[in-house]
Amino acid sequence: MSDLRAPAPYDALLLLSFGGPEGPDDVVPFLANVTRGRGIPEERLKEVGKHYFLFGGVSPINAQNRALLDALRKDFADHGLDLPVYWGNRNWAPYLTDTLREMTSDGHRRIAVLATSAYASYSGCRQYRENLAESLAVLEAEGLPVPRVDKLRHYFNHPGFVRPMVDGVLKSLADLPEDVRAGAHLAFTTHSIPTSAADASGPRETHGDGGAYVAGHLDVARLIAEAVREETGIDHPWQLVYQSRSGAPHTPWLEPDICDHLETLHGEDVPAVVMAPIGFVSDHMEVLYDLDTEATAKAAELGLPVRRSATVGADPRFAAAVRELVLERAATEQGRSVERCALGALGPSHDLCPVGCCPARAPKPAAAGADSPYAQERCTP
């Protein structure tokens, strides 16, 4: 796809992310935004926010999004892609509605959207689409032109996302003491979600145990483990595990937790572990606390050597993958056939989320899907 330069019909790209506090005074208001409608008292929010206060009340996610913005703009410019890139967050400044208002004021009417969540799930996809619909409704109520927004497909198995993680695992293995390196296990981590949400993730035909959420992570974990074996000649045992659980204790969530998994491996005399956070685009707070702080402390308590591999972040290969995703979607919208890059057994994801994809308990309007209240044309998968 390197010969393609025209992003039409798109006239802008929106980087859509979660957001995070950038100082101690931001923590409680930020968490109030995240938990809006749940009636959680301020004292409880302060308790929940203790992870942020350990790091000066600053989440690294906004700085990492700025770095990704710079990487995307550089890649686009280097490859002659004339497409401005904006950034908006769901839960903190720059807020999504403000960014869409700015984009509309700048004359943009057809917007491609990259969410900083690579896998299918309610919180990782449909909730972003609901936020888009809410923001578009605000613009409509203000009498502003309502742009069409198209969310780019899930990119968990794009080579530009997978290969940087392979290199991160290889680097972490090489950093382990030589006497434990060959016997090291790989623990691929992602955010735990309620099992009911996992089972309902993805299109209806994928619903079942773990749904598209677990299937996507397992495929990526397998791809990375196979690549590591090919490059090292060693078949490192691996498992998909989970972190960052929240919510009521009686609600079933995906398991095992990374700390429990480390205890199990230690009991089996495993000599070392590489923790690979494949479910996260960047080293945000949950990676920084749950892995670098909590899980690393558990490993030290057990006397188990561990390393944590890097997330993709602003890797130039990921920026190039985003460019390819934009041009791929543009070609599809133009009615042209195009090669859709995807590794593993699952193939490329759908462009347009179908009805019943990652349903919420209380359905809300969602943009960029077959059930959108805004004008959408069905795209060829």
Salt bridges, closest charged atoms under 4 A:
ASP11 OD1 - HIS108 ND1 3.52
GLU22 OE2 - ARG66 NH2 3.12
GLU42 OE2 - LYS46 NZ 3.63
GLU43 OE2 - LYS46 NZ 3.52
GLU47 OE2 - LYS50 NZ 3.48
ASP75 OD1 - HIS79 ND1 3.53
ASP75 OD2 - ARG323 NE 2.47
ASP78 OD2 - LYS74 NZ 2.71
ASP98 OD1 - ARG101 NH1 2.92
GLU130 OE2 - ARG126 NE 3.30
GLU134 OE2 - LYS364 NZ 3.74
GLU142 OE2 - ARG101 NH2 2.89
ASP150 OD2 - ARG110 NH2 3.21
ASP150 OD1 - ARG148 NE 2.93
ASP150 OD2 - ARG329 NH2 3.94
ASP167 OD1 - ARG163 NH2 2.69
ASP167 OD2 - ARG317 NH1 2.68
ASP175 OD2 - ARG307 NE 2.79
ASP219 OD1 - ARG222 NH1 3.41
GLU231 OE2 - ARG163 NH2 2.62
GLU263 OE2 - LYS298 NZ 2.84
ASP283 OD1 - ARG308 NH1 3.08
GLU286 OE2 - HIS191 NE2 2.81
ASP292 OD2 - ARG308 NH2 2.80
GLU301 OE2 - LYS298 NZ 3.36
ASP315 OD2 - ARG317 NH2 2.98
GLU324 OE1 - HIS158 NE2 3.23
GLU328 OE2 - ARG153 NE 2.74
GLU328 OE2 - ARG340 NH1 3.33
GLU333 OE1 - ARG110 NH2 2.74
GLU333 OE1 - ARG148 NH2 3.54
GLU333 OE2 - ARG329 NE 3.23
ASP351 OD2 - ARG340 NH1 3.28
ASP371 OD2 - ARG126 NH1 3.10
ASP371 OD1 - ARG129 NH2 2.95
